[in-house]
């Protein structure tokens, strides 16, 4: 969805820039969190 590589995705997750949650060994990122990362104003309106 972002067009970035796996390493950069993990880096953004570890830095807390993209909110996520874990189920077992899987890291899941809801679509709204990706939108909030791309357009920070969306988070401000919530």
N, CA, C and O atoms as a MOPAC input file, in Angstrom:
PM7 MOZYME 1SCF
protein

 N      0.82700 1    -1.20000 1     0.00000 1
 C      0.00000 1     0.00000 1     0.00000 1
 C      0.87100 1     1.26400 1     0.00000 1
 O      0.52800 1     2.25800 1    -0.64100 1
 N      1.98800 1     1.22100 1     0.71500 1
 C      2.87800 1     2.37400 1     0.77200 1
 C      3.93600 1     2.35200 1    -0.31300 1
 O      4.51400 1     3.38600 1    -0.64800 1
 N      4.18900 1     1.17900 1    -0.86100 1
 C      5.22900 1     1.05200 1    -1.87300 1
 C      6.62700 1     1.13100 1    -1.28400 1
 O      7.55200 1     1.62500 1    -1.92900 1
 N      6.77900 1     0.64100 1    -0.05200 1
 C      8.08900 1     0.64500 1     0.59700 1
 C      8.53500 1    -0.80100 1     0.80900 1
 O      7.73100 1    -1.72700 1     0.70700 1
 N      9.79800 1    -0.98500 1     1.09800 1
 C     10.33900 1    -2.31200 1     1.33600 1
 C     10.05400 1    -2.80100 1     2.74700 1
 O      9.62400 1    -2.04000 1     3.61400 1
 N     10.29900 1    -4.07000 1     2.95300 1
 C     10.05200 1    -4.69700 1     4.25100 1
 C     10.92500 1    -4.08800 1     5.34300 1
 O     10.45700 1    -3.86700 1     6.46000 1
 N     12.20100 1    -3.81300 1     5.02700 1
 C     13.10100 1    -3.25200 1     6.03800 1
 C     12.62400 1    -1.88300 1     6.51200 1
 O     12.64400 1    -1.59900 1     7.70900 1
 N     12.20100 1    -1.04500 1     5.58800 1
 C     11.71000 1     0.27600 1     5.97700 1
 C     10.40800 1     0.15900 1     6.75900 1
 O     10.18700 1     0.91200 1     7.70800 1
 N      9.55400 1    -0.76600 1     6.37500 1
 C      8.30000 1    -0.97500 1     7.10500 1
 C      8.58400 1    -1.37000 1     8.55300 1
 O      7.98400 1    -0.82100 1     9.47700 1
 N      9.50100 1    -2.32500 1     8.75200 1
 C      9.85700 1    -2.72200 1    10.11300 1
 C     10.48300 1    -1.56700 1    10.88500 1
 O     10.23300 1    -1.41400 1    12.08100 1
 N     11.28300 1    -0.76300 1    10.22100 1
 C     11.90600 1     0.39000 1    10.87500 1
 C     10.84000 1     1.37200 1    11.35800 1
 O     10.90300 1     1.84900 1    12.49100 1
 N      9.86700 1     1.67400 1    10.50700 1
 C      8.79900 1     2.59700 1    10.88700 1
 C      7.96900 1     2.04200 1    12.03700 1
 O      7.55900 1     2.78900 1    12.92500 1
 N      7.72200 1     0.74100 1    12.02500 1
 C      6.97400 1     0.10700 1    13.11100 1
 C      7.77100 1     0.18400 1    14.40800 1
 O      7.22400 1     0.55100 1    15.44800 1
 N      9.05700 1    -0.15700 1    14.35600 1
 C      9.88900 1    -0.14800 1    15.56600 1
 C     10.07900 1     1.24700 1    16.13000 1
 O     10.23500 1     1.40400 1    17.34100 1
 N     10.06900 1     2.26100 1    15.28300 1
 C     10.20000 1     3.63900 1    15.74600 1
 C      8.86800 1     4.20500 1    16.24000 1
 O      8.82000 1     5.32000 1    16.75900 1
 N      7.80000 1     3.44600 1    16.08100 1
 C      6.49200 1     3.88800 1    16.55800 1
 C      5.80000 1     4.87400 1    15.62600 1
 O      4.84600 1     5.54000 1    16.02800 1
 N      6.25900 1     4.97000 1    14.41500 1
 C      5.67200 1     5.91700 1    13.46600 1
 C      4.40800 1     5.37300 1    12.81700 1
 O      3.55000 1     6.14000 1    12.37900 1
 N      4.29300 1     4.04400 1    12.75500 1
 C      3.07500 1     3.41100 1    12.25800 1
 C      2.55100 1     2.53600 1    13.38500 1
 O      3.24300 1     1.63500 1    13.85700 1
 N      1.32400 1     2.80700 1    13.81300 1
 C      0.73400 1     2.03200 1    14.89000 1
 C      0.30800 1     0.67600 1    14.35600 1
 O     -0.17700 1     0.55900 1    13.23100 1
 N      0.49500 1    -0.35000 1    15.18100 1
 C      0.22000 1    -1.72300 1    14.76700 1
 C     -0.17700 1    -2.54400 1    15.98200 1
 O     -0.17200 1    -2.05000 1    17.10900 1
 N     -0.51500 1    -3.78400 1    15.74400 1
 C     -0.71300 1    -4.72200 1    16.83500 1
 C     -0.23500 1    -6.08500 1    16.38200 1
 O     -0.11100 1    -6.35700 1    15.18800 1
 N      0.03000 1    -6.93400 1    17.35900 1
 C      0.56300 1    -8.25600 1    17.06400 1
 C     -0.43500 1    -9.33700 1    17.48000 1
 O     -1.06900 1    -9.26000 1    18.53200 1
 N     -0.54900 1   -10.33900 1    16.62100 1
 C     -1.28400 1   -11.55600 1    16.94600 1
 C     -0.32100 1   -12.69500 1    16.65800 1
 O      0.06400 1   -12.92900 1    15.51200 1
 N      0.06300 1   -13.40100 1    17.71700 1
 C      1.10200 1   -14.42300 1    17.63400 1
 C      2.36100 1   -13.80500 1    17.04200 1
 O      2.89400 1   -12.86200 1    17.62700 1
 N      2.85400 1   -14.28600 1    15.92400 1
 C      4.07400 1   -13.74900 1    15.31000 1
 C      3.78500 1   -12.73600 1    14.21600 1
 O      4.71300 1   -12.23200 1    13.58400 1
 N      2.53100 1   -12.43200 1    13.98400 1
 C      2.17000 1   -11.54100 1    12.87800 1
 C      2.03200 1   -10.10600 1    13.35600 1
 O      1.47900 1    -9.85200 1    14.42500 1
 N      2.53100 1    -9.17500 1    12.57100 1
 C      2.34500 1    -7.75600 1    12.81300 1
 C      1.26200 1    -7.29100 1    11.86300 1
 O      1.39100 1    -7.41800 1    10.64500 1
 N      0.18600 1    -6.74700 1    12.42900 1
 C     -0.93200 1    -6.29600 1    11.61300 1
 C     -1.08600 1    -4.78600 1    11.73800 1
 O     -0.99200 1    -4.22100 1    12.82800 1
 N     -1.32200 1    -4.15200 1    10.60300 1
 C     -1.47200 1    -2.70100 1    10.56000 1
 C     -2.82300 1    -2.39200 1     9.93400 1
 O     -3.02300 1    -2.63800 1     8.74400 1
 N     -3.75500 1    -1.85500 1    10.72100 1
 C     -5.04800 1    -1.49500 1    10.15400 1
 C     -4.89500 1    -0.40200 1     9.07800 1
 O     -4.00300 1     0.44300 1     9.15800 1
 N     -5.76000 1    -0.44000 1     8.10100 1
 C     -5.69400 1     0.50200 1     6.99200 1
 C     -5.75400 1     1.95600 1     7.47300 1
 O     -5.08400 1     2.81900 1     6.90700 1
 N     -6.55000 1     2.23400 1     8.50900 1
 C     -6.66200 1     3.60700 1     9.01800 1
 C     -5.32200 1     4.09400 1     9.56300 1
 O     -5.03300 1     5.28800 1     9.48900 1
 N     -4.50200 1     3.20100 1    10.10500 1
 C     -3.17500 1     3.59400 1    10.62000 1
 C     -2.24300 1     3.97700 1     9.49100 1
 O     -1.42300 1     4.88200 1     9.64800 1
 N     -2.35300 1     3.30300 1     8.35400 1
 C     -1.54500 1     3.66900 1     7.18700 1
 C     -1.97600 1     5.04100 1     6.69000 1
 O     -1.13500 1     5.87000 1     6.34100 1
 N     -3.28100 1     5.28200 1     6.65700 1
 C     -3.79100 1     6.58600 1     6.21800 1
 C     -3.32300 1     7.67200 1     7.17300 1
 O     -2.93600 1     8.75500 1     6.73500 1
 N     -3.35300 1     7.39700 1     8.47700 1
 C     -2.86900 1     8.37800 1     9.45800 1
 C     -1.38200 1     8.66600 1     9.27300 1
 O     -0.94000 1     9.79400 1     9.49200 1
 N     -0.60700 1     7.66300 1     8.87300 1
 C      0.81500 1     7.87100 1     8.63800 1
 C      1.03200 1     8.76200 1     7.42100 1
 O      1.89500 1     9.64000 1     7.43500 1
 N      0.25200 1     8.53600 1     6.37400 1
 C      0.39300 1     9.31000 1     5.14100 1
 C     -0.12500 1    10.73100 1     5.32100 1
 O      0.50300 1    11.69200 1     4.87600 1
 N     -1.27800 1    10.85500 1     5.97600 1
 C     -1.92700 1    12.16500 1     6.15600 1
 C     -2.11500 1    12.37800 1     7.65800 1
 O     -3.14200 1    11.98200 1     8.20800 1
 N     -1.15100 1    12.99000 1     8.32200 1
 C     -1.23100 1    13.16100 1     9.79400 1
 C     -2.45500 1    13.94800 1    10.26800 1
 O     -2.87300 1    13.79400 1    11.41500 1
 N     -3.03500 1    14.78500 1     9.40900 1
 C     -4.19300 1    15.57900 1     9.81000 1
 C     -5.38600 1    14.69600 1    10.11000 1
 O     -6.26500 1    15.09800 1    10.87300 1
 N     -5.44600 1    13.50400 1     9.53300 1
 C     -6.55900 1    12.58300 1     9.79400 1
 C     -6.58300 1    12.23100 1    11.26400 1
 O     -7.65600 1    12.15600 1    11.86200 1
 N     -5.42700 1    12.01300 1    11.86000 1
 C     -5.33600 1    11.66100 1    13.27000 1
 C     -5.78500 1    12.83700 1    14.13800 1
 O     -6.43000 1    12.62800 1    15.16600 1
 N     -5.45700 1    14.06400 1    13.74500 1
 C     -5.82600 1    15.23700 1    14.52000 1
 C     -7.34400 1    15.42900 1    14.57700 1
 O     -7.86900 1    15.94100 1    15.56500 1
 N     -8.04300 1    15.01800 1    13.52200 1
 C     -9.49100 1    15.18700 1    13.46100 1
 C    -10.22700 1    14.17300 1    14.30600 1
 O    -11.38500 1    14.39400 1    14.66000 1
 N     -9.57600 1    13.04900 1    14.64600 1
 C    -10.24500 1    11.98900 1    15.39300 1
 C    -10.29300 1    12.28700 1    16.83500 1
 O    -10.82500 1    11.49400 1    17.61200 1

